[in-house]
Amino acid sequence: MINGALLRDAIISGANNIINSKKAVDDLNIFPVPDGDTGTNMSMTIAAASAELEKIADDAEIGAVAKTAASAMLRGARGNSGVILSLLFRGFSKGLDGMAEADGTALVNALASGVDAAYKAVMKPTEGTILTVARVGSEVGKEASEIDNDAVYVWSSVCLGAAKALAETPELLPVLKKAGVVDAGGQGLLLIFDGMLKVFKGEGMIEKEVKETAGAEDDIKEFFASVAAEFDSEITFTYCTEFIVGRNPECETDPMELRAYLETIGDCVVVVDDDDIIKTHVHTENPGNALQKALEFGSLLTVKIENMREQHRKAKEENDAAKKQFETKAEEKKELEIAAPTEPYGFVAVAAADGLRELFTDVGCNQVVSGGQTMNPSTEDIMAAVLATPAEHVYVLPNNKNIIMAAEQCIPLVTDRKVTVVPTRTIPQGLSAMLAFDPDADGDTNKESMMTQASMVETGLVTFAARDSEYGGAKIKEGDILGLTNGKMEYVEKDPVNACYRVTRNLVRKHGGASFITIIYGEGIEEEKAQEAYDKLMNRYKGTGIEITLVNGGQPVYYFTISVE
């Protein structure tokens, strides 16, 4: 029989197992499903449960332990895979509700309840994913329980069935077979099941591997070292939108009505609720509409919106760059002190390197928060910068689509001064918006004029492929140079200078009347190569009246950031 203490230790063991292997699971992520990093999302989801379970006493009943784990996972769920994992454990919890102990039959029946809940919550369940691995595992476990209801025997069968299903996922999803990998979510689930089995068998918990730099700092460095690439032809809806609604006790509307609405504006809809919250996941082109509908059911507690057309991978020289950026950010945060709002207005911008910081400081920014693509600052980081700005009205320039929502959370939190978020999505947009500010205009007029100016900027990026892949019928090799125009990948080159030249020409054609070109080169480009790109463009646009400026931005990930106005 499995009691509460055993289940507690088993789930913690499962959590440690996937935490130890999260990078390997992340590496299984492939296009066309760039919906976050599966290993990281799943490990952070179950880690939330692990933290709560460590507080539970040895004499707790198994039903109470399962409920604690399920509740923590629901609140800590990240990404689609994390939400599905929380659904599995929520159903598992309901199946064990009220029990003091459980045999193999009770365990596998509870797991089957979780599988059923997960399938029902996903609008269009896809076989060959974590759902398949969970379902087959529970089915094999169910068959085993009819022979012998011993918990170890049954859960061993669950793991064997899950492993067999995982091995067959490439046959169900051709994209997995083409890439030569198994499903990332299914692999993560099997790691959790295997970690649980060790405890059930009396072999002790799998311990969390200790790194030299463990904890939140390590996660920041890993994420900072990623690089984004866009493969939009494979994706139906752009934005992965997740939020938690704190339920309004006076609202009697069924949360499934929220799900029904979300299914009309997107796909991959998951809506899970309990007495206190509604956890929601949807892929949509209109995240604002999803959030507005959610407000009918209560207040928004957390919001996360990510562009699925970008895939994060490790960047070159990741360790040095990540360490430098993290240390800079930590030092800035330590030094920031609250400043009395004595000036009429001030500015906070987000940028990732010293050169970019100087650009924003030169145009009048009071505070520059370290961050950007792959290292998004928190609401707390941005709020600290706002409070350190001695102004009655502070304008915040996120300069990245994934930072806008975090910045907007500052508005209700800051009470002693007004905060206006100008939703700039790139560094060039942020710089252009700053230059459009009119100290004699009111707040709303300035926000509108700043965004109008920012929208007139064409932005290009030159980066590199961190892995072999395929796009638009063309094969991309690791290390190839990628050129993006306004977020869309257009060119595959071998040389950053050629990519910069082609991207800039494309942007000038799209703009139709360009007057200014700004080339910001990053940490991976030597001054000589930057000058070569500048000379090539000067020769191309000689006599056209277009003014070209070359700036050392020092930004990571991107060899060149190009602005055409």
N, C-alpha and C positions, 0 to 999 in steps of 0.2 A: 504493500500500500504506500501511496505517496502522500505525505502530510504537508502542512504549510511550509515548514522549514525547508524540506527537500525541494518543493516547487520554487521557493524564494531563491535558494542557492542555484537551482537549475537555470532559472531565467537570467540571473546574474552571470552564470557561466556562459550561457548562450550569447549574452551581450558582449562579454569579454572576447569571445571567439570571433565575432564579426568585427569588433573594434580592432583586434589584432590584424585582421585580414582586409580592412576596408579599402586599402589602396589596390589590392589585387581585384576586388570586386569593382571598384571604380574603373579599372582598366578594361573591364568587359563592356563598358558603355560604348555603343556604336551608333552612328547615324543609321536610320533617320529618327531616332528617338533620343534627342539630346535634352532629356527632361531632368537635368541636374545630375549629380554624381550619386549613383545608387548606393554604393557601399557607405559613403559618408552619410547620406540621408537615413539609411536604415540603422546604422550604428548610433547616430545621434538620437534617433527615435527611441530605440530600446535602451540607450544609456539613460534617458529620462526616467524610465521605469526602474533601472538598476539603482539609481540614486535614492529613489523612494523605498525600494525593497530593503535596502541596507538598514533602514530604520525599524524594520518589522522584527518582533520578538520570535523566539523559537516556538512558542506555543500557539502561534496564530493558526487559524484554520485555513485550509487550502482555498476555500471560496473567497476569503478575505484577501489572501495574498494575490490571487488572480485578479480580483477587482482593483486592487491598488496598482498592479502592473498595467492593466488595461486603461485606467483613468490617466495615469502618467503618460502613457504612449499616445493617447488621443491628444493631449495638450502639447506634447513634444514632437508630434509627427511632422516630418519634413519631406517634401516631394511626394510624388505619386506612390513610390514604393513604400515610403514610410507610412503613408495613410493606409495602404492595404495591409501592412504589417499590424498597424493598430487595430484594424477591423478584425483581423484573424484573432488577435488576443482579446478583443472585446467579446466576440462570440464565444471564445474559449472560456472567458470569465463567466458569461451567462450560463454556460453549460455546467460550471462547477459551483454555481451560486448556492449558498447554504450548506455546502458539504464541509465536513471536517477533514476527511481523507478521500482518496480516490484510487480505484484500481485501474487496470489497463482499459477496461471497457468504458469507464467513466471518462478517462482521459481522451480516448479517441472519439467518443461521442461529443465531447466538448470541442475538440478540434474540428470535427465535422460541422458543428454549429458555427464556428468561426469561418470556415470555408464558405458555407452557405451565405453568411452575412457579407463576406467580401464579394462574392459573385453578384449578389443582389445590389450592392452599392455601386458597382461599376456599370456605367451605362451600356458599354459594348465590351464585355469581357473578351480578352484575346488569349487563345490557347498558345502554349509555348512560352508562358511567362510565369511569374511567381504564383499566379492563381493555379496554373496546372500543377506545379510542383506541390503546392499545398493540398490540392484535391486528391492527386494520386497517392500522396503520402497517407492521407486520412483513409482512403479506400483500402489500401494495403493493410494499414493498421486495423481497420474494422474487420477484415477477413481474419487477421491473426487473433483478434480478441475472441472470435467464435471458436477458436481451437484452444486458447489458453488466455485467461484474462490477467495474467501476471503483467504488472506495469512495465517492467524492463523488457520483457518479450514483445509486448505490444509497441512500445516506443521505438525499440530497435527496428521493428517492421515498418513503422512510420518513416524512419530515416532511410531504410533501404528503398522503400517505395519512392520517396522524394528524390533520392539519388538517381534512381532509374529514370524518373520523369525528367530530371534535369539533363541527363545525358541525351535525352530524345528531343529536347527543345529545338535544336537546329533543324530537325526534320519537320517541325511544325511552323517554324519561322525561317523562310529562305534567307532573310538578311543575316541571321545568325550563322547559317551554314556557309554563306558566302564569306563572312568575316572569320570563320573558323573558331567561333566562341559559343559558349552556352549563355543562357539568359542570366543577366547580372542579378536581378531580383530573386530569381530562383536559387542562385548560388548563395546569396546572402541568407535566405531562409534556411537552407540546408546547414549552413554554418551555425545558425542559432539552434536548430533541432539537435545537431551533433553535440553542441556544447551542453545542452540540457541532458542528453543521454548519459554523458560521463558522470553527472551527479546521480542520476537515477541508478546507475550501475555501481555506485559506491566508490568511484574512482577519484572523487574530489572535483572541485571547481577548476575550470580553466582560468588561469590568472591573467590579468591584463599585463601586456608587455610594457615595461617602463622604458621610455625613450629619454635621451639626455635632456631634451626640451619638451616636456609633456604638457598636455593641457591646452588651454585656449590659444596660447602663443603658437603652438605647433600647428593647430588647425589654420590659423591666420597665414602662417608661412606656406602651408600646402596650397591654400586657395590663392594666395598671391602669386604663386608660381605657375598659375594656369594661363592659358591663352585661348582667345575666343575665335571661332570660325563659324561661318554661316552657310547652311545648306538648306535654303528655304524651300526648294522645289519639292521636298519630301514632307513638309509639315503643313497641315491644314489650318491650324490656328496658331497664332504667334505667341500669346502670353499664357504662361502657366500661372494661374492665380489661386492662391491659398489664403484662407482667412478663418479666424475663429470668432464666432458671434456669442457674446454673453446674452443668454436668453432673457427676454423680457417676461417676467412671470405673469403679466396681464395679457400677453399675446397668446391666444389659443389656436392660432393658425398652425397646421401641421407642417413641420420642416420639410416634408416631402414636396410641398408646393414650391419651396425654394429650388429643390432639385429639378422639378418639372420645368421651371422657368429657365434654369441654367442649361438644360438640354436643348432649349430653343436657340441659345446663343453660342453653343460650343459643344465640345465632346470631352471624354474622359472625366465625366462628372462623378464625384464621390461626395456624398453628404452623410455625415454620421452625427448623431446627437445623443445627449443624455439629459438629465434634469437641469443642468447648468449651462451647457454650451452646445453650439453647433459647429462642427469641424467640416470645412468645405474645400474641395479641390475641383478646378475646372480649367480646361484649355479653351481660350476664347480670344476673339479680336477686340472685345469690348470689356475689359476688366472693370471699368467705371460703372457700367450697367450692372454687373454682378454685385459689386459692393453696394450700389444704391438699393438693389432689391434686398440685400441682406439686412439693411438697416430697418426693414419692416418687421424683423423678428427680434431685434435687440440692438445692442451696441457692439461695434467692432473692437475686439480685444487685441488681435494681431492681424497683420496683413503682409503678404509676401507676393510680389509679382516679378516673374522672371521671363526674359525673352528666350524662347526655346530655339531660336535660330542661331544661337551662339553656343559653342562647345568649349568647355574649359579644359585645357591641357597644360602640362608643365612647360614653362619657358626655359630658355637657355640661361645659364648662370643663375638658376632659381634660388639657390641657397644664399648667395651673397646679396642678390637683389631683395629677396624677401626679408632677410635679416636687417638690411639697411633700412628698408621702408618701415618695418615694424618698430625698430628702435627709434626712428625719427618720430613716428606716431606716438609711441609711448612717452617720449621726452616732451613732445608738445602738450600732450594731455596732462602730464604732471605739472607743467609750468603754467597752464591756463588758470587764471583767477577771474572771478566775477568782477566785471567793471560796471560802474554806475552809468546809466544811460544819459549822458550829458550832451551828446551830439544829435542832430536831427536824424541822420541816417548813417548806416554802415553796411559792410558787405562781408559775407562768408562764402568761400568757394571751396570745392573739392578738387584736388589735383594730386598726381602721384609722384612727382619728382622735383628736385631742387630748381631745375630750369623752368618748369611750369609754375612752380610757386612764385618765382621771381616775376614771371609774366603777369600773374594776377596781382601781385603786390604793386607792380609798376603802374597798373591801371586803377589802383585805389582800393584793393581788398584789404580789410583789416585783419582777417584771419583766413588761413588756408589749411583745410583739414587734409591730412595725408590719406589718400585712397583713390579709387577709380576702378577700372575694369579688373576683376578678379580679387580685389581687396576692398569690399564695400564697407565704409565706416558705419557704425551703429547710430541710431537716433541719439544715444547718449553722447557720442563723440561730437556730433554736429551741434547738439544743444549746448555743450560746453563751450564750443567756439562762438555760438550766438551770445551766450551770457558774458563771454570775454570781450565782446565788441561793445564799445561805449556809445551806443546809439539807441534812440527811442524807436527807430524803425530799422530792422535788419533784413536785408535781402540775401537769400541763400541761393547759390548757384550749384546744383548737384553735379552737372557736367557728365552725367551718365544715367541712362534710363533705369538702371537697377538701384540707384541711390535716391531717386525722386521721392518714393514713398517713405523711406526712412526720414528724409528731410521734412516731409509734410507732417510727420508725427510730432515734430517740435512745436508746431503752431499752438495746439491747446496746452502744451506743457510749460511754455514760457509765458508768464503772466505779467512780468514787469516791463515788457516792451513788445512792440508789434513785430511779427515775423511774416515775411512774404517769400514764398518759394517760387523762384522763376525756373520752370522745369526744363532747363537746358540739358541736352542729352550727350553733348560732346564738348571737348575742350574748346575748339574753335567757336562753337555756339556761345559758350560762357564768356569768352573774351569779347565777342561781338556784342553780346547783351550788356556787358559792363560799359562799353563805349557809348551805348545808346541811352544811358541813364541821364535824366534831366533833373537837377536839384530843385528846379522851380516847379516841377509838375507834382501832382498828387500820387499816392501809392498805386492806385489802380491804373492810372494812365501810364505810369512808369513800367509797371509789370507788362502791360499790353505792348508798349513800344519796344521794350527789351526783347520780348518773345517774337515780335514781328521782325526785328532786326536779326535775331538768332535764326529764324526760319529761312532767311535769305542766304544762309551760309551752306555751301556744299562741303561735305567732309569726306576725306579719303584716308584710308589706313593701309599701311604695308606691314605685314607680319610674316610669320612662317608657319608651316604645317608641322605639328608636333607628332604626327603619326601618319601612316599610310592610310589612304581612304580613296573614295571615288566621288566625283561630282560632275553632273551634267554629261556623263559618258566619258569623262577624262579621268585618268588615274593620277592621283596626287601622292607623291612620295614624301616621307618624313624629311623635313629640311627644305622642301620647296618654298619659294617665296609667294605669298598670297597678297593680292591687291583687292581691297574692298572700296566700293563707292557708296556712300550713304548707308553703310551697314550690309551691303550685298556684295558677295564675292564675285569678282568679275575676271580676274587674271591669275594665272599661275606662271611664275617666272623662276629663273635661277639666280637672278641678281636683284637686290633691293633697289638699286638705282633705276634699272629698267622698269621695274614695277612702279616706282614713284612717278616716273615720266608718263607711263601709260595711264595711271590713275588720274594724274593731274590733267592730262589732255581730255580724258573722258569727262571730268568735272567741269572743265571750261566749256566744253560743248553743251553739257546739260544746263549750265547756268545761262548761257546766251546773253552775254554782255558783261563779262567779268572785268573788274578793274584791279583787283588785288589777289595775289596768290601768296600764302604764307606756308613755308615748308618748315615743320618742326621735327628735327631729327632726334632719335632716342639713343639709349645707352649702348645699343648694339651696332651703332654706326660711327665710324671714325670721321673726324672733321674732313679729311681728304675726300672720302666717299660722299659726304654731304655736299661738299663744294662741287663735286662732279655732277650731282643731281641738279644743283642750282645752275651751273653753267649750261647744262643741257637744256634746261627750261628757258633760261635767258636767251639762248640762241633760237629756240623755237618761237618765242613770243617777242622777238626783237622788232621794234617798230609798231607794235600793236597798241602801245599805251598802257599795257598791263604792268603794274608794279609788283615785283617779286621780292619777298623778304625771306631770309634764311635765319632760323633761330635754333639754338641748342636747348632742347627741352629736357633731355636726359631721361625721358619716360621709359619704363620697362615695357616689355612685350611688343611694342610697335616700333619698327625701325623708323617709319615716317608717319607723322600725322599732318594731313594736308588740308588747308582751308582755302576755299575759292569764294570770293565775294564780288 
